């Protein structure tokens, strides 16, 4: 069996704004992402916007990733588990978006 892979980007209301398809076999996220942004008519980030990506991607303009080594699943109901650094605060908001 041959697997086909695709990278899809959608809005918060689940409308696709970009689809890149056609890789055969196993591919890692970084390779698909690099292929999407390096193509002639590739994935572009509108001015003033960004796409949230997970920690498997490279942090670059328009694609913020969580800070490594920082907590981000904090319990918002207990004062004791509030973010103690700006990085934890960012990761908490990133995870809940």
HELIX and SHEET records of a PDB file:
HELIX    1   1 UNK A   29  UNK A   38  1                                  10    
HELIX    2   2 UNK A   79  UNK A   81  5                                   3    
HELIX    3   3 UNK A   86  UNK A   96  1                                  11    
SHEET    1   A 2 UNK A   4  UNK A  10  0                                        
SHEET    2   A 2 UNK A  16  UNK A  24 -1                                        
END                                                                             
